[in-house]
Amino acid sequence: MRLGYFIRLGDKTSCGGTVLGGERGVTLLGVPRAREGDRVSCGKHTGEFHIVGGVDQLKSHGRRVAGSLDSTSSCACNALLIPSSFTTQYESLRSVKPRHAVVPRPTTSQNCGHPDQLLSITTYMADEINRNVRHPTVGQIRQLNRYDATQATHTYQALPWHARWWARDPRRVAKACKDKAVALWVEQMDDNREWNYRAKVAQLQDSSWHKQGRYLYHVGLWAGIHYGYLGMAAGFRPGVLVDGIDEHTSLEQRRTLRHWRTPADRLAINIGVELYKRYPEGVVTGKALLSVILAADPQSWGAGRREHRCGSRLRQPGASVHALASYPQRVPTM
């Protein structure tokens, strides 16, 4: 049996559509749960369509609940439904899934019968980055990180002594802004939120490793790139994103913060940082993202990349990926 995730109102389809209907009386994290027959739009065709299929062992008012492995859209694309919540799993009873990937498999390389996969994934991730960089929470965090304590202190010190009684100390305001920015960032990047691209790409590609040329790249790469790009857009410094600290971090904060330790973790975030420096306005393309990945230092990949051996399956046993640490929640500071 394979593990899938439940579909909710507002979830996306692989063709760019949106789930438009849901069961108001049953929610997942406050969002209505979708069922077969609920309305869905298509990203390539006009009109409304509906969800086809559902979880066989779970019905609600006579209709099967929609699941990522058991439901599709009735549109001409036969699109898959992309989950945004990964808190609740189910076991699919189907022996054959609707399709193998969220995007078409790209062309095969010259010397190998296995297709290259990264361009299809980078195209998907570029679209996600371009949309998420405009998310209201990212803008709110950026404003908090922009608070200029130095300028505010000069203004504060220029006030008459009696006026200072009613003015807020800029040092306290700066700390409050930093704490709020970090809290919002951690909440938005939580593994159970919609930006868990490690889980999304693994689910949609049905593999933890993805081939490009001579190498296989681990699925953890995509979460790190997204983290690095949006972290820069939100106003965090590169040192904070990678290490949790930089030269501006207080000694007290240094004693409590964790940082990304594995080479694959650090490289993925640095790729996101470099991508932001090149395309800060949210106009990333799949080819641009792919070029940054392929240009990365080969010695920096650690367990995040390995040589592809023809004749082996792309989906590797779980024991073989233990060397690559999972992406636990890291708390950046400023």
Legacy VTK file of the C-alpha trace (Angstrom):
# vtk DataFile Version 3.0
C-alpha trace
ASCII
DATASET POLYDATA
POINTS 334 float
0.000 0.000 0.000
1.064 3.577 -0.634
0.520 6.635 1.518
-1.447 9.573 0.174
-2.805 12.867 1.513
-6.319 14.279 1.650
-7.379 17.097 -0.673
-8.884 20.338 0.623
-10.741 23.324 -0.781
-8.257 25.600 -2.560
-5.698 22.899 -3.350
-4.121 23.097 -6.802
-4.157 20.696 -9.731
-1.165 19.674 -11.830
-2.514 21.701 -14.771
-2.821 24.905 -12.736
-6.462 24.577 -11.709
-7.991 24.898 -8.240
-10.323 22.776 -6.127
-13.452 24.942 -5.808
-15.661 22.770 -3.603
-15.415 21.153 -0.198
-17.411 19.661 2.644
-18.056 22.566 4.988
-18.952 20.326 7.905
-15.616 18.490 7.879
-12.373 20.469 7.860
-8.642 19.779 7.912
-6.776 22.531 9.756
-9.837 24.735 9.315
-10.203 24.165 5.550
-13.118 22.125 4.116
-12.217 18.618 2.970
-12.943 17.789 -0.684
-14.860 14.758 -2.008
-15.458 13.160 -5.389
-17.885 15.261 -7.392
-16.735 18.565 -5.889
-16.059 21.353 -8.359
-12.576 22.007 -9.740
-11.210 24.414 -12.344
-8.632 23.745 -15.051
-5.544 25.823 -15.725
-5.699 25.225 -19.477
-9.413 25.073 -20.299
-12.348 27.294 -19.382
-15.327 26.082 -17.419
-15.758 24.013 -14.286
-15.056 20.331 -13.861
-15.302 17.893 -10.977
-13.191 15.540 -8.908
-13.159 11.959 -10.179
-12.498 9.089 -7.780
-11.698 9.025 -4.099
-10.452 7.004 -1.160
-12.359 3.716 -1.364
-12.395 3.022 2.364
-13.505 6.511 3.441
-16.857 7.989 2.459
-18.811 10.994 3.691
-22.542 11.201 2.969
-22.170 8.555 0.273
-19.270 10.217 -1.527
-15.653 9.141 -1.351
-13.184 11.582 0.179
-10.680 13.021 -2.314
-7.100 11.796 -1.977
-3.880 12.645 -3.775
-3.360 9.062 -4.983
-6.962 8.203 -5.799
-8.518 11.336 -7.297
-8.071 13.312 -10.503
-9.808 16.172 -12.294
-12.385 15.459 -14.983
-10.794 18.102 -17.217
-9.111 17.079 -20.465
-5.723 17.214 -18.729
-6.755 14.402 -16.381
-4.861 16.473 -13.819
-3.632 15.204 -10.480
-4.688 16.976 -7.291
-1.829 18.488 -5.289
-2.249 18.383 -1.479
-1.341 21.418 0.619
-1.605 19.719 4.024
0.604 16.827 5.079
-0.684 16.296 8.618
-3.057 13.414 7.818
-2.178 10.400 5.677
-4.177 7.486 4.334
-3.286 4.155 2.758
-4.368 3.812 -0.844
-5.898 0.441 -1.702
-5.259 0.896 -5.395
-2.429 -1.109 -6.908
-1.979 1.316 -9.808
-1.940 5.074 -9.396
-3.568 7.417 -11.980
-0.264 8.812 -13.291
3.390 8.823 -12.371
4.177 12.499 -12.357
2.625 15.918 -12.014
4.413 17.155 -15.125
5.375 15.430 -18.389
8.563 13.408 -18.288
11.277 15.215 -20.213
13.398 13.800 -22.981
15.932 11.058 -22.449
19.647 11.812 -22.319
21.933 10.537 -25.070
23.598 7.657 -23.250
20.896 6.418 -20.912
17.403 5.016 -21.184
16.284 6.871 -18.048
14.758 10.326 -18.692
16.188 13.511 -17.226
13.760 14.917 -14.677
15.113 18.170 -13.272
13.756 20.579 -15.898
10.178 19.510 -15.242
10.721 19.952 -11.491
12.542 23.284 -11.810
9.730 24.599 -14.014
7.222 23.652 -11.323
9.402 25.112 -8.541
10.021 28.348 -10.462
6.272 28.903 -10.731
5.873 28.207 -7.006
8.699 30.581 -6.053
7.363 33.353 -8.296
3.946 33.057 -6.659
5.095 32.622 -3.063
7.497 35.564 -3.142
4.402 37.777 -3.423
2.688 36.126 -0.465
1.427 38.704 2.100
3.376 37.025 4.902
6.663 37.450 3.028
5.926 41.154 2.613
5.051 41.496 6.296
8.290 39.807 7.372
10.278 42.023 5.004
8.809 45.169 6.559
9.656 43.922 10.059
13.224 43.139 9.018
13.614 46.603 7.498
13.136 48.404 10.808
16.114 50.776 11.137
17.023 50.795 14.818
20.004 53.119 14.259
17.946 55.868 12.642
15.166 55.416 15.177
17.698 55.722 18.018
19.020 59.028 16.646
15.460 60.343 16.487
14.739 59.042 19.983
17.846 60.641 21.498
17.022 63.982 19.892
13.729 64.163 21.793
13.447 66.265 24.966
13.868 64.159 28.086
10.201 64.472 28.992
9.099 63.345 25.505
11.065 60.131 25.896
8.663 59.028 28.601
5.999 58.630 25.925
8.183 57.329 23.095
9.041 53.665 22.669
12.676 52.714 23.096
13.968 51.799 19.587
15.961 48.892 21.022
12.790 47.303 22.341
10.978 47.994 19.086
13.822 46.385 17.123
13.720 43.275 19.294
9.940 43.044 18.946
10.235 43.340 15.151
12.911 40.637 15.019
10.932 38.286 17.232
7.772 38.809 15.183
9.608 38.294 11.884
11.151 35.039 13.095
7.834 33.773 14.475
6.039 34.433 11.180
8.851 32.829 9.193
8.948 29.685 11.316
5.173 29.313 11.146
5.070 29.736 7.369
7.965 27.317 6.814
6.623 24.634 9.141
6.711 21.125 7.669
2.932 20.830 7.993
2.212 23.978 5.990
1.666 24.282 2.248
5.309 25.154 1.489
6.646 21.682 2.302
8.152 21.089 -1.148
10.247 18.171 -0.007
7.027 16.204 0.500
5.236 17.668 -2.525
7.906 16.836 -5.092
8.469 13.364 -3.645
4.721 12.715 -3.823
4.269 14.070 -7.334
7.341 12.417 -8.841
6.929 9.203 -6.823
10.642 9.224 -6.034
13.136 10.632 -3.554
15.858 10.892 -6.200
15.639 12.647 -9.568
17.956 12.157 -12.522
19.799 14.779 -14.537
22.613 13.622 -16.793
25.015 11.395 -14.878
23.620 12.201 -11.435
20.654 11.718 -9.128
19.599 14.653 -6.925
17.820 14.213 -3.601
14.333 15.634 -3.100
15.491 17.724 -0.120
17.107 20.096 -2.618
13.808 21.782 -3.484
12.827 22.715 0.052
16.249 24.290 0.616
16.171 26.335 -2.591
12.695 27.627 -1.785
13.808 28.412 1.794
16.860 30.347 0.606
15.084 32.374 -2.082
12.100 33.375 0.027
14.325 34.005 3.046
16.265 36.589 1.064
13.030 38.097 -0.240
11.798 38.342 3.357
14.872 40.330 4.383
16.946 37.703 6.206
20.706 37.776 5.647
22.413 34.784 3.979
24.371 33.983 7.131
21.151 33.795 9.109
19.482 31.498 6.593
22.384 29.049 6.438
23.805 29.152 9.968
21.028 30.681 12.044
23.635 33.305 13.002
25.973 35.808 11.400
28.323 38.533 12.574
25.391 40.643 13.790
23.897 37.940 16.021
24.152 38.533 19.762
26.082 36.147 22.021
22.855 35.202 23.778
21.248 34.193 20.492
24.352 32.234 19.438
23.962 29.949 22.436
20.406 28.989 21.572
20.317 28.789 17.754
20.787 25.751 15.549
22.152 25.835 12.029
22.025 23.702 8.891
24.855 21.186 9.227
24.876 18.854 6.234
26.565 19.978 2.992
23.389 19.231 1.020
21.303 21.437 3.337
23.703 24.346 3.096
24.223 24.076 -0.647
20.484 23.997 -1.366
19.907 27.181 0.649
22.890 28.878 -0.989
21.463 28.001 -4.409
18.252 29.757 -3.377
20.264 32.768 -2.167
22.197 32.940 -5.443
18.977 32.606 -7.427
17.483 35.568 -5.546
20.551 37.698 -6.254
20.106 37.039 -9.973
16.301 37.270 -10.112
15.065 39.295 -7.108
11.754 40.307 -8.661
10.148 36.866 -8.765
10.693 36.215 -12.478
12.540 32.912 -12.098
12.325 30.403 -14.957
12.802 26.658 -14.842
15.868 26.867 -17.082
17.435 29.589 -14.926
16.948 27.518 -11.790
18.360 24.439 -13.506
21.460 26.343 -14.635
22.191 27.511 -11.073
21.845 23.951 -9.772
24.149 22.491 -12.425
26.714 25.262 -11.841
27.039 24.451 -8.126
30.388 23.228 -6.820
30.472 19.426 -7.327
32.401 19.008 -4.070
29.652 20.710 -2.021
26.806 18.266 -2.649
27.666 15.744 0.045
24.896 13.134 0.228
22.538 15.334 -1.820
23.830 14.064 -5.157
25.169 10.748 -6.367
26.037 9.073 -9.632
23.231 7.463 -11.586
23.950 3.866 -12.491
21.929 2.590 -15.439
19.940 -0.520 -14.695
19.035 0.641 -11.190
15.611 1.964 -10.327
15.233 5.688 -9.771
13.374 5.101 -6.541
16.032 3.988 -4.064
15.525 2.024 -0.808
14.928 4.184 2.213
18.106 2.948 3.934
20.206 4.476 1.182
19.092 8.015 1.922
19.670 8.025 5.685
22.916 9.904 5.164
20.961 12.936 4.050
19.401 14.516 7.114
15.744 15.409 6.900
14.789 19.057 7.009
13.770 19.765 10.612
12.521 23.216 11.443
15.424 25.649 11.962
14.765 28.957 13.655
16.631 31.866 12.059
17.416 35.039 13.942
18.852 38.353 13.005
LINES 1 335
334 0 1 2 3 4 5 6 7 8 9 10 11 12 13 14 15 16 17 18 19 20 21 22 23 24 25 26 27 28 29 30 31 32 33 34 35 36 37 38 39 40 41 42 43 44 45 46 47 48 49 50 51 52 53 54 55 56 57 58 59 60 61 62 63 64 65 66 67 68 69 70 71 72 73 74 75 76 77 78 79 80 81 82 83 84 85 86 87 88 89 90 91 92 93 94 95 96 97 98 99 100 101 102 103 104 105 106 107 108 109 110 111 112 113 114 115 116 117 118 119 120 121 122 123 124 125 126 127 128 129 130 131 132 133 134 135 136 137 138 139 140 141 142 143 144 145 146 147 148 149 150 151 152 153 154 155 156 157 158 159 160 161 162 163 164 165 166 167 168 169 170 171 172 173 174 175 176 177 178 179 180 181 182 183 184 185 186 187 188 189 190 191 192 193 194 195 196 197 198 199 200 201 202 203 204 205 206 207 208 209 210 211 212 213 214 215 216 217 218 219 220 221 222 223 224 225 226 227 228 229 230 231 232 233 234 235 236 237 238 239 240 241 242 243 244 245 246 247 248 249 250 251 252 253 254 255 256 257 258 259 260 261 262 263 264 265 266 267 268 269 270 271 272 273 274 275 276 277 278 279 280 281 282 283 284 285 286 287 288 289 290 291 292 293 294 295 296 297 298 299 300 301 302 303 304 305 306 307 308 309 310 311 312 313 314 315 316 317 318 319 320 321 322 323 324 325 326 327 328 329 330 331 332 333
